[in-house]
């Protein structure tokens, strides 16, 4: 047992949970494809336990970061990550640069979310700032972790990651001038129920102007997301709570502002048409109705 005197650190803390994990495990007993999916997803999350993974790839392309100095946004060496079962805890030292540290954390979490969603995996989480002990061996505990967990369990509700009021008060709000903007400002928004955060599809909207995100890549990714949402809508006949989550995702998907789209004239996002059910009111399957979607 260590004799080193321990003390809490104030860190930005994120608790992320995979939704429907128990059901996927149950399905995997009869479906080998589900076993492979589970294994690949958990291995992917496990990879993020390395501090170097939390890099600047998606921050350094942001004009807001470039103007302030990209090096200030580097959280490598300041980040600890622990994954267990269907959850992951990430904490970052603030070093008095809370806006920069929060930016890089959110940008990377948004990317992770997009990767998982294209595989049909939904996540939910909470981010706060609080006292925590979190070391490179994976040991983690503290009030900051409890608060992040409670945000995920009690307030997030839908497949999204929300921010605590405590953290929001530390960030650069109200935002009065564009020059005071940080990368996280492009990711987070206030939802209809008052919560502030981002979902797994925000990544596509922000990254749309990145030169490496070709029209082909964006089209393929959004097509995959679309299929995941439609499939989710069609497997929830006896699960109204699950259905609500996918309806919520469908609504968020339709709100995406994607410029590199199929339609260069209207410059509209792909979206799942809100009129599908109205056009085919006797068709209870979204997938069948979608076959007649002229913007598929």
C-alpha positions in Angstrom: 0.0 0.0 0.0 1.3 3.4 -0.9 2.5 5.8 1.8 2.5 8.8 -0.5 0.2 11.6 0.8 -2.7 11.9 -1.5 -4.8 15.0 -2.1 -7.7 15.9 -4.4 -7.1 17.9 -7.6 -9.7 20.1 -9.2 -10.1 18.7 -12.7 -12.6 18.8 -15.6 -14.3 15.4 -15.3 -16.3 13.5 -17.9 -18.3 10.4 -17.3 -19.5 8.6 -20.4 -21.8 5.6 -20.6 -22.8 3.3 -23.5 -26.6 3.1 -23.8 -28.2 -0.2 -24.2 -25.1 -2.1 -23.3 -26.9 -4.9 -21.4 -29.1 -5.5 -24.4 -26.2 -5.7 -26.8 -24.5 -8.2 -24.4 -27.7 -10.3 -24.3 -27.9 -10.2 -28.1 -24.2 -11.2 -28.4 -25.0 -14.6 -26.8 -26.8 -15.6 -30.0 -25.2 -13.3 -32.5 -21.4 -13.5 -33.1 -21.5 -10.2 -35.0 -22.6 -8.5 -31.8 -19.6 -10.1 -29.9 -17.2 -8.7 -32.5 -18.9 -5.3 -32.3 -18.7 -5.3 -28.5 -15.1 -6.3 -28.6 -14.1 -3.7 -31.1 -16.0 -0.9 -29.3 -14.5 -1.7 -25.9 -11.0 -2.1 -27.4 -11.4 1.3 -29.1 -12.5 2.9 -25.8 -9.6 1.2 -24.0 -7.1 2.8 -26.5 -8.2 6.2 -25.2 -6.6 5.4 -21.8 -3.4 6.6 -23.3 -2.9 10.3 -22.6 -1.3 10.8 -26.0 -4.5 9.9 -27.7 -6.1 13.2 -26.5 -4.2 15.2 -29.1 -4.7 18.4 -31.0 -5.8 16.9 -34.4 -9.3 18.4 -34.4 -8.4 21.5 -32.4 -5.5 22.9 -34.5 -7.8 23.2 -37.5 -10.0 25.7 -35.5 -9.4 29.4 -36.2 -10.3 30.2 -32.6 -7.5 27.9 -31.4 -5.0 29.2 -33.9 -5.5 32.8 -32.9 -5.0 32.0 -29.2 -2.0 29.7 -29.8 -2.6 26.0 -30.4 -0.1 24.9 -27.8 -2.3 26.2 -25.0 -4.9 23.6 -25.9 -2.6 20.6 -25.5 -4.0 18.2 -22.8 -1.6 15.4 -23.4 0.2 14.6 -20.2 -2.6 16.3 -18.3 -5.3 13.7 -19.0 -6.2 10.5 -17.4 -8.8 8.0 -18.7 -10.2 4.9 -17.2 -12.6 2.5 -18.9 -14.6 -0.2 -17.2 -17.4 -2.3 -18.6 -19.6 0.1 -20.5 -18.3 3.4 -19.1 -15.3 5.7 -19.4 -14.1 8.4 -17.1 -11.8 11.2 -18.4 -10.3 13.9 -16.3 -8.1 16.8 -17.3 -5.9 19.2 -15.2 -7.1 22.7 -15.8 -3.8 24.5 -15.2 -5.7 27.8 -15.1 -6.6 27.3 -18.8 -10.0 25.9 -18.3 -11.4 27.2 -21.7 -8.6 25.6 -23.6 -8.7 22.3 -21.7 -12.4 22.1 -22.0 -12.2 22.8 -25.8 -9.8 19.9 -26.5 -11.7 17.5 -24.2 -15.0 18.2 -25.9 -13.6 18.1 -29.5 -12.1 14.7 -28.8 -15.3 13.4 -27.1 -17.3 14.6 -30.1 -15.0 12.7 -32.4 -15.2 9.5 -30.3 -19.0 9.9 -30.3 -19.2 10.1 -34.1 -17.0 6.9 -34.5 -19.2 5.0 -32.1 -22.5 6.2 -33.6 -21.5 5.0 -37.1 -21.2 1.6 -35.5 -24.7 1.9 -34.0 -23.4 2.7 -30.5 -25.1 5.5 -28.6 -23.5 7.3 -25.6 -24.6 9.6 -22.9 -22.6 11.5 -20.4 -21.9 14.5 -18.2 -19.0 16.9 -17.8 -18.3 18.9 -14.7 -15.4 20.4 -12.8 -14.6 19.1 -9.3 -12.3 17.4 -6.9 -11.0 14.1 -8.0 -8.1 11.7 -7.6 -7.3 10.0 -10.9 -4.0 8.4 -11.7 -2.4 6.8 -14.7 -3.1 3.3 -13.3 -6.8 3.9 -13.6 -7.6 4.5 -9.9 -10.3 7.2 -9.8 -12.7 8.6 -7.1 -13.9 11.9 -5.7 -16.9 14.2 -5.7 -16.1 15.4 -9.2 -16.7 11.8 -10.5 -19.9 11.5 -8.5 -21.2 14.8 -9.9 -20.3 13.8 -13.5 -22.0 10.4 -13.0 -25.2 12.0 -11.6 -25.4 14.3 -14.6 -25.2 11.3 -16.9 -27.7 9.2 -14.9 -30.3 11.8 -14.0 -30.1 14.7 -16.4 -28.7 13.7 -19.8 -31.7 11.5 -20.6 -31.0 11.4 -24.3 -27.9 10.3 -26.3 -25.9 13.5 -25.5 -23.2 14.8 -23.2 -24.3 17.7 -21.0 -22.3 20.2 -19.0 -22.8 21.1 -15.3 -23.9 24.5 -14.2 -20.7 24.6 -12.2 -18.5 24.1 -15.3 -20.6 26.5 -17.4 -19.9 29.3 -14.9 -16.2 28.8 -15.4 -16.4 29.0 -19.2 -16.4 32.1 -21.4 -20.0 33.0 -21.2 -21.7 35.3 -22.0 -19.9 35.3 -25.4 -20.0 38.9 -26.5 -17.4 39.0 -29.2 -16.2 36.5 -31.8 -12.6 37.1 -30.8 -13.4 35.6 -27.3 -14.8 32.4 -28.9 -13.2 29.0 -28.1 -13.5 25.8 -30.1 -16.1 24.3 -27.7 -18.5 27.2 -28.6 -19.1 25.5 -31.9 -20.0 22.2 -30.3 -22.2 23.0 -27.4 -25.7 24.4 -27.5 -28.7 24.7 -25.2 -31.4 22.1 -25.8 -35.1 22.5 -25.6 -35.2 21.2 -22.0 -32.7 23.8 -20.9 -29.6 21.4 -20.7 -26.4 22.5 -22.3 -24.2 20.1 -24.2 -23.6 18.3 -27.5 -24.6 15.0 -29.2 -22.8 12.5 -31.3 -23.6 14.3 -34.6 -22.2 17.7 -33.7 -18.8 16.6 -34.9 -20.1 16.4 -38.6 -21.5 19.9 -38.5 -18.3 21.5 -37.1 -15.8 19.4 -39.1 -17.7 20.0 -42.4 -15.4 22.8 -43.6 -12.2 20.8 -42.9 -10.3 20.2 -46.1 -9.8 16.5 -45.2 -13.5 15.9 -44.8 -14.4 15.3 -48.4 -18.0 15.3 -49.7 -17.6 11.5 -50.2 -16.6 11.0 -46.5 -19.3 13.2 -45.2 -22.0 11.6 -47.3 -20.9 8.1 -46.2 -20.8 9.1 -42.6 -24.2 10.8 -42.6 -25.7 7.8 -44.5 -24.4 5.5 -41.8 -25.8 7.7 -39.0 -29.1 7.8 -40.9 -29.3 4.0 -41.0 -28.5 3.7 -37.3 -31.4 6.1 -36.4 -33.9 4.4 -38.7 -33.0 1.0 -37.4 -33.3 2.3 -33.9 -36.8 3.6 -34.6 -37.8 0.3 -36.0 -36.6 -2.0 -33.2 -38.5 -0.1 -30.4 -42.1 -1.3 -30.9 -42.3 -2.4 -27.2 -39.9 0.1 -25.8 -41.3 3.6 -25.7 -38.3 5.0 -23.8 -35.9 3.7 -26.5 -38.2 5.1 -29.2 -38.2 8.5 -27.5 -34.4 8.6 -27.6 -34.3 7.8 -31.3 -37.0 10.3 -32.1 -34.9 12.8 -30.3 -31.8 11.8 -32.4 -33.9 12.0 -35.5 -34.9 15.6 -34.6 -31.3 16.6 -33.9 -30.1 15.0 -37.2 -32.6 17.1 -39.1 -31.2 20.2 -37.5 -27.7 19.6 -38.7 -26.3 22.3 -40.9 -24.1 20.5 -43.4 -22.9 22.5 -46.4 -21.1 19.7 -48.3 -24.3 17.9 -49.2 -26.0 16.1 -52.0 -28.0 19.2 -53.0 -25.6 22.0 -54.0 -28.5 24.3 -55.0 -30.5 24.4 -51.8 -27.5 23.6 -49.5 -29.8 21.7 -47.2 -28.7 19.0 -44.7 -29.5 15.4 -45.6 -31.9 14.8 -42.7 -34.7 12.2 -42.3 -37.7 13.8 -43.8 -40.2 15.0 -41.1 -43.0 14.2 -43.6 -42.2 10.5 -44.0 -44.9 9.3 -41.6 -47.4 11.7 -43.1 -46.8 10.5 -46.7 -47.1 6.9 -45.7 -49.3 7.0 -42.6 -50.1 3.2 -42.8 -46.5 2.1 -42.9 -45.3 1.6 -39.3 -41.7 0.9 -40.4 -39.5 4.0 -40.9 -37.2 1.9 -43.1 -39.9 0.9 -45.6 -41.2 4.5 -45.7 -37.7 5.7 -46.3 -37.3 3.7 -49.4 -39.6 6.3 -51.1 -37.7 9.2 -49.7 -36.6 11.2 -52.8 -33.6 12.5 -50.9 -32.2 9.2 -49.8 
